[in-house]
């Protein structure tokens, strides 16, 4: 008896069994077959047929440069994190726009579709790539944007679509920032152009009727762009409608001042301790800046009032909380039984700083 021959035969049989089992498992995975029809005139459509073990599926449309960044292995988690809808029906010439998808003309796209079996297990990913054709808008769609109210930290805009606008999305940006936001955050968030970004950031997936929207917590005396993205009844994006706005001035030309109130101390050893402080600017303040500092650090040779003033007057553009415009209800990290000094300075509309306001306090000991 040739032991080597028998072992080799058994090894081959085992390998064949493993391959057969893997093939059987793969055959049981949920699959979907997807076809996209790009019409030169009229809406884009898609047809979808579920495989024998497919009970439901999720799909999402991306520009192809973004789709290549999303691997098959992570798509299930991506859909789960995004709470992407699970659909069940087979489709025949379903309109993209009716599925919630819109496109730019002459752009490469990839539709990612993932099937699920009866137990909810993810199956195979289907990637359907296509290039959208040139497009003539369906009808004469038009969206007008009118600023109806403008304050130091808010703006209200009325959006009026005509009957040929199928839907629109809206968003607010700091003036001139759109392209940099797309390049810096787009690949991570799933978009590579301003249109897809506005659709993603909009307050809801689609507005369809005339309505007004108010943006709050804006920076006074600052340039913004209100962007509205309409699409026609074929589900093709139209040009972005951009409305420049500049918020009103806050404050006056008089002496800017801030009132400081010491609030609650709380927390624990497990969560850390905090001290609440309320900084209230007067009506002449255009902006104010607030800190707390230990008494020991305040009295250090290289600090004192002059050091704190220099600190508060220094611009820190990368800190979104440095400039305060209204009442600042701050919650600072603080230690028990420690003496601190709360500090604040305000500046008026002429750029003139008021005096340094301080209030010394001692946090209570641990209970």
C-alpha positions as CSV (number, residue, x, y, z in Angstrom):
1,X,0.0,0.0,0.0
2,X,1.4,3.4,-1.0
3,X,0.8,5.6,2.0
4,X,2.0,8.7,0.2
5,X,-0.5,8.0,-2.7
6,X,-3.4,7.5,-0.3
7,X,-2.5,10.6,1.7
8,X,-2.3,12.6,-1.5
9,X,-5.7,11.3,-2.7
10,X,-7.3,12.1,0.7
11,X,-5.8,15.6,0.6
12,X,-7.2,16.2,-2.9
13,X,-10.7,14.9,-1.8
14,X,-10.6,17.2,1.3
15,X,-9.6,20.2,-0.9
16,X,-12.5,19.3,-3.3
17,X,-14.9,19.1,-0.3
18,X,-13.8,22.5,1.0
19,X,-14.1,24.1,-2.4
20,X,-17.5,22.5,-2.8
21,X,-18.7,23.7,0.6
22,X,-17.4,27.3,-0.1
23,X,-19.1,27.3,-3.5
24,X,-22.3,26.1,-1.9
25,X,-22.1,28.8,0.7
26,X,-21.4,31.4,-2.0
27,X,-24.4,30.2,-4.0
28,X,-26.6,30.8,-0.9
29,X,-25.5,34.4,-0.5
30,X,-28.0,37.0,-1.5
31,X,-27.4,38.6,-4.9
32,X,-29.1,41.3,-7.0
33,X,-28.9,42.0,-10.7
34,X,-29.1,45.7,-11.6
35,X,-29.4,47.5,-14.9
36,X,-29.2,51.3,-15.4
37,X,-30.7,52.9,-18.5
38,X,-29.3,56.4,-19.3
39,X,-31.8,58.3,-21.4
40,X,-30.6,61.2,-23.5
41,X,-34.1,62.7,-23.1
42,X,-36.2,61.8,-20.2
43,X,-35.5,60.3,-16.8
44,X,-32.9,57.8,-16.0
45,X,-34.2,54.4,-14.9
46,X,-33.1,51.2,-13.3
47,X,-34.2,47.7,-13.2
48,X,-33.4,45.3,-10.4
49,X,-34.0,41.6,-10.0
50,X,-33.3,39.8,-6.7
51,X,-31.6,36.4,-6.6
52,X,-33.3,33.4,-5.1
53,X,-32.0,33.9,-1.6
54,X,-32.3,37.7,-1.6
55,X,-35.1,39.0,0.6
56,X,-34.2,42.7,0.7
57,X,-31.5,45.1,-0.5
58,X,-29.9,48.5,0.1
59,X,-28.5,50.8,-2.5
60,X,-26.7,54.1,-2.7
61,X,-25.5,56.2,-5.6
62,X,-22.0,57.7,-5.6
63,X,-19.8,59.4,-8.2
64,X,-17.4,56.7,-9.3
65,X,-14.4,58.3,-7.7
66,X,-16.0,58.0,-4.3
67,X,-17.4,54.5,-4.9
68,X,-13.9,53.2,-5.5
69,X,-13.0,54.2,-2.0
70,X,-15.8,52.1,-0.5
71,X,-14.8,48.4,-0.4
72,X,-17.2,45.5,-0.6
73,X,-16.2,44.4,2.8
74,X,-17.2,47.6,4.5
75,X,-20.4,48.4,2.6
76,X,-22.7,46.6,5.0
77,X,-21.4,48.6,7.9
78,X,-21.6,51.8,5.8
79,X,-25.2,51.2,5.0
80,X,-25.9,50.3,8.7
81,X,-24.2,53.4,10.0
82,X,-26.0,55.6,7.4
83,X,-29.4,53.9,8.2
84,X,-29.8,53.2,4.5
85,X,-33.3,52.0,3.7
86,X,-33.8,48.3,3.0
87,X,-36.0,47.8,0.0
88,X,-37.8,44.6,-1.0
89,X,-39.5,44.9,-4.5
90,X,-38.0,43.9,-7.8
91,X,-37.9,46.9,-10.1
92,X,-38.7,47.5,-13.7
93,X,-37.7,50.8,-15.3
94,X,-38.0,52.6,-12.0
95,X,-37.2,56.3,-12.2
96,X,-34.0,57.4,-10.4
97,X,-35.8,60.5,-9.1
98,X,-38.5,58.3,-7.6
99,X,-35.9,56.3,-5.8
100,X,-34.4,59.5,-4.3
101,X,-31.4,59.6,-6.6
102,X,-30.4,62.7,-8.6
103,X,-27.4,63.1,-10.9
104,X,-25.2,65.7,-12.6
105,X,-25.0,65.5,-16.4
106,X,-21.9,64.1,-18.1
107,X,-20.6,62.5,-14.9
108,X,-19.4,59.0,-14.0
109,X,-21.5,57.3,-11.3
110,X,-21.6,53.9,-9.6
111,X,-24.7,52.5,-8.0
112,X,-23.7,50.2,-5.1
113,X,-26.3,47.6,-4.2
114,X,-26.1,45.0,-1.4
115,X,-28.5,42.1,-1.0
116,X,-29.6,40.5,2.3
117,X,-31.0,37.0,3.0
118,X,-34.0,36.1,5.2
119,X,-31.7,36.2,8.3
120,X,-30.5,39.7,7.4
121,X,-27.0,38.5,6.4
122,X,-25.3,40.6,3.8
123,X,-24.6,39.0,0.5
124,X,-22.7,40.1,-2.6
125,X,-22.2,43.7,-3.6
126,X,-23.3,44.7,-7.1
127,X,-21.5,47.7,-8.7
128,X,-23.3,49.3,-11.6
129,X,-21.2,52.0,-13.3
130,X,-22.4,54.4,-15.9
131,X,-21.9,57.9,-17.4
132,X,-24.8,60.3,-17.4
133,X,-25.5,62.0,-20.8
134,X,-25.8,65.6,-21.7
135,X,-29.2,66.8,-20.5
136,X,-31.8,69.4,-21.5
137,X,-33.8,70.4,-18.4
138,X,-37.4,69.1,-18.4
139,X,-39.6,72.1,-18.8
140,X,-38.4,75.4,-17.5
141,X,-37.5,74.8,-13.9
142,X,-36.7,77.9,-11.8
143,X,-36.0,78.5,-8.1
144,X,-35.9,82.0,-6.6
145,X,-34.4,82.8,-3.2
146,X,-35.4,86.0,-1.3
147,X,-33.8,87.2,2.0
148,X,-36.8,88.2,4.2
149,X,-35.0,88.9,7.5
150,X,-31.4,89.6,8.4
151,X,-30.0,90.0,11.9
152,X,-26.6,89.9,13.6
153,X,-26.7,86.1,14.0
154,X,-29.5,84.9,11.8
155,X,-30.9,85.1,8.3
156,X,-34.3,84.0,6.9
157,X,-34.7,83.1,3.3
158,X,-37.8,82.3,1.3
159,X,-37.4,79.6,-1.4
160,X,-39.9,79.6,-4.2
161,X,-39.8,76.8,-6.8
162,X,-41.9,76.9,-9.9
163,X,-44.0,73.9,-11.1
164,X,-41.1,72.4,-13.1
165,X,-38.8,72.0,-10.1
166,X,-39.2,68.5,-8.7
167,X,-37.3,69.2,-5.5
168,X,-34.5,71.2,-4.0
169,X,-32.0,71.2,-1.2
170,X,-30.6,74.1,0.8
171,X,-27.5,74.9,2.8
172,X,-25.5,77.8,4.3
173,X,-21.8,78.2,4.0
174,X,-19.2,80.8,4.9
175,X,-18.5,82.8,1.8
176,X,-15.9,81.2,-0.5
177,X,-15.6,78.0,1.5
178,X,-17.6,75.5,-0.6
179,X,-14.7,74.1,-2.7
180,X,-12.4,73.7,0.3
181,X,-15.1,71.9,2.2
182,X,-15.6,69.5,-0.7
183,X,-11.9,68.8,-1.1
184,X,-11.2,68.4,2.7
185,X,-14.3,66.5,3.8
186,X,-15.9,65.1,0.7
187,X,-13.9,61.8,0.3
188,X,-14.6,60.9,4.0
189,X,-18.3,61.9,3.8
190,X,-19.2,60.4,0.4
191,X,-19.3,63.3,-2.0
192,X,-16.9,64.9,-4.5
193,X,-18.8,67.9,-5.8
194,X,-20.8,70.8,-4.3
195,X,-24.2,69.5,-5.6
196,X,-23.9,66.2,-3.7
197,X,-22.6,68.0,-0.6
198,X,-25.6,70.4,-0.5
199,X,-27.9,67.4,-0.9
200,X,-26.2,65.6,1.9
201,X,-26.1,68.6,4.3
202,X,-29.6,69.9,3.6
203,X,-32.2,69.9,6.4
204,X,-34.2,67.1,4.7
205,X,-33.8,64.9,1.6
206,X,-36.0,67.1,-0.6
207,X,-38.1,70.3,-0.3
208,X,-40.8,70.5,-2.9
209,X,-42.9,73.5,-2.0
210,X,-42.4,77.2,-1.3
211,X,-41.1,77.7,2.3
212,X,-38.9,79.9,4.5
213,X,-35.9,78.7,6.5
214,X,-34.0,80.5,9.2
215,X,-30.4,79.9,10.1
216,X,-29.3,80.8,13.6
217,X,-26.0,81.0,15.5
218,X,-24.2,82.9,12.7
219,X,-21.3,85.3,13.1
220,X,-22.2,89.0,13.2
221,X,-21.0,91.2,10.3
222,X,-19.8,88.1,8.4
223,X,-20.2,87.0,4.8
224,X,-22.1,83.9,4.0
225,X,-23.6,82.2,1.0
226,X,-27.0,80.6,1.0
227,X,-27.0,77.8,-1.6
228,X,-30.1,76.2,-3.1
229,X,-29.8,73.2,-5.3
230,X,-32.8,72.4,-7.5
231,X,-33.4,69.4,-9.8
232,X,-35.9,68.8,-12.6
233,X,-38.5,66.1,-13.0
234,X,-35.9,63.9,-14.7
235,X,-33.8,63.9,-11.5
236,X,-31.0,65.9,-12.9
237,X,-29.3,68.6,-10.8
238,X,-29.6,72.2,-12.1
239,X,-27.2,75.0,-11.4
240,X,-26.8,75.9,-7.8
241,X,-28.6,79.2,-6.9
242,X,-26.3,81.2,-4.6
243,X,-27.5,84.1,-2.5
244,X,-24.7,86.2,-0.8
245,X,-25.7,87.6,2.6
246,X,-23.8,89.6,5.2
247,X,-25.1,89.5,8.7
248,X,-25.8,92.7,10.6
249,X,-23.4,94.4,13.0
250,X,-23.8,93.5,16.7
251,X,-23.0,96.0,19.4
252,X,-22.3,99.7,19.3
253,X,-19.5,102.3,19.4
254,X,-19.6,102.8,23.2
255,X,-17.6,101.0,25.9
256,X,-17.9,97.2,25.6
257,X,-18.3,95.4,28.9
258,X,-19.1,92.0,30.3
259,X,-20.8,90.9,33.5
260,X,-19.5,87.7,35.1
261,X,-21.7,85.4,37.3
262,X,-20.4,82.3,39.1
263,X,-22.7,79.4,38.7
264,X,-22.9,75.8,39.9
265,X,-20.0,73.5,40.7
266,X,-20.5,69.8,40.0
267,X,-19.1,66.5,38.9
268,X,-17.4,63.6,40.5
269,X,-14.1,61.8,40.7
270,X,-15.3,59.4,37.9
271,X,-16.6,62.0,35.5
272,X,-14.4,65.0,36.4
273,X,-15.5,68.3,38.0
274,X,-16.8,71.4,36.3
275,X,-17.7,75.0,37.1
276,X,-20.5,76.9,35.4
277,X,-19.9,80.6,34.7
278,X,-22.2,83.0,32.8
279,X,-20.6,85.8,30.9
280,X,-23.2,88.5,29.8
281,X,-22.0,91.2,27.4
282,X,-23.6,94.7,27.3
283,X,-25.3,96.2,24.3
284,X,-22.1,97.8,23.0
285,X,-20.2,94.5,22.7
286,X,-19.6,93.2,19.3
287,X,-17.6,90.2,20.5
288,X,-16.2,89.0,23.8
289,X,-13.7,86.3,24.9
290,X,-13.8,84.4,28.2
291,X,-11.5,82.1,30.3
292,X,-10.9,80.9,33.8
293,X,-7.4,80.7,35.2
294,X,-6.1,79.5,38.6
295,X,-5.2,82.3,41.0
296,X,-1.7,80.8,41.1
297,X,-1.3,81.0,37.3
298,X,-2.8,84.5,37.2
299,X,-0.3,85.7,39.7
300,X,2.7,84.1,38.0
301,X,5.5,86.5,37.0
302,X,4.9,86.2,33.2
303,X,1.1,86.5,33.5
304,X,-0.9,88.9,35.6
305,X,-3.4,91.3,34.1
306,X,-1.2,92.2,31.2
307,X,-0.7,88.5,30.3
308,X,-4.4,87.8,30.4
309,X,-5.2,90.8,28.4
310,X,-2.7,89.8,25.7
311,X,-4.2,86.3,25.7
312,X,-7.8,87.5,25.3
313,X,-6.9,90.0,22.6
314,X,-5.1,87.3,20.5
315,X,-7.1,85.9,17.6
316,X,-7.5,82.1,17.5
317,X,-9.4,81.4,14.2
318,X,-9.1,77.6,14.6
319,X,-11.1,77.7,17.9
320,X,-14.8,78.0,17.0
321,X,-15.7,78.9,20.6
322,X,-13.1,81.6,21.2
323,X,-15.3,84.5,19.9
324,X,-18.6,84.8,21.8
325,X,-21.4,87.1,20.6
326,X,-24.2,86.6,23.0
327,X,-24.5,85.3,26.6
328,X,-21.9,82.6,27.1
329,X,-23.0,79.9,29.6
330,X,-19.6,78.2,29.9
331,X,-18.9,74.9,31.7
332,X,-15.2,74.8,32.5
333,X,-13.2,71.8,33.8
334,X,-12.2,72.7,37.4
335,X,-10.8,71.1,40.5
336,X,-12.4,71.1,43.9
337,X,-11.1,73.4,46.7
338,X,-9.2,75.6,44.2
339,X,-9.2,79.3,43.7
340,X,-9.8,80.6,40.2
341,X,-10.3,83.9,38.5
342,X,-12.9,84.2,35.7
343,X,-11.8,86.7,33.1
344,X,-13.5,88.4,30.1
345,X,-13.0,91.2,27.7
346,X,-15.3,92.7,25.0
347,X,-14.7,94.7,21.9
348,X,-17.1,97.2,20.3
349,X,-17.9,97.7,16.6
350,X,-15.0,100.1,16.2
351,X,-12.6,97.4,17.3
352,X,-11.9,99.1,20.6
353,X,-11.4,96.8,23.6
354,X,-13.1,97.4,26.9
355,X,-11.3,96.8,30.2
356,X,-10.5,93.4,31.6
357,X,-13.3,92.1,33.8
358,X,-12.4,89.5,36.5
359,X,-14.2,87.7,39.3
360,X,-12.3,85.5,41.9
361,X,-14.0,82.4,43.3
362,X,-13.1,79.2,45.1
363,X,-14.6,75.9,44.2
364,X,-16.0,73.8,47.1
365,X,-14.2,70.9,48.6
366,X,-15.2,67.3,47.7
367,X,-18.2,66.1,49.7
